[in-house]
Amino acid sequence: MIVVTTENVAGHRVRETLGQCFGVVVRSRGLGGNIAAGLRSIVGGEITEYTDMLEQARRHALDRMVANATEMGANAVLMMRFDSSEIGQTMSEIVAYGTAVVLEPA
């Protein structure tokens, strides 16, 4: 599956636009991670517990988006983006979304 953040893929043209595809993940920070992050935030610097969690959540959301596009019959996703938000004080939502298309060589 080709996944790009651009409108076009070099050497290809869009044969068919199938519509929006997406993958959603909601992750909760565990108690241990919250305690470690809280202590780390006192002295400053990167909070690696959260960085790791969000990196994994992005990968998971991207995998789900690719699965959604595959179910739609796509072989590529154009204009892929990530969005994120907080749910309450302990959960993060990550969404990967884009346009599912069928590409063919130009």
Buried (B, 14 or more C-beta within 10 A) or exposed (E): EBBBEEEEBEEBEBEEEBEBBBBBBEBEBEEEBBEBBEEBEEEEEEBEBBEEBBEEBBEBBBEBBBEBBBEBEBBBBBBBEBEEEEEEEEEBBBBBBBBBBBBEEE
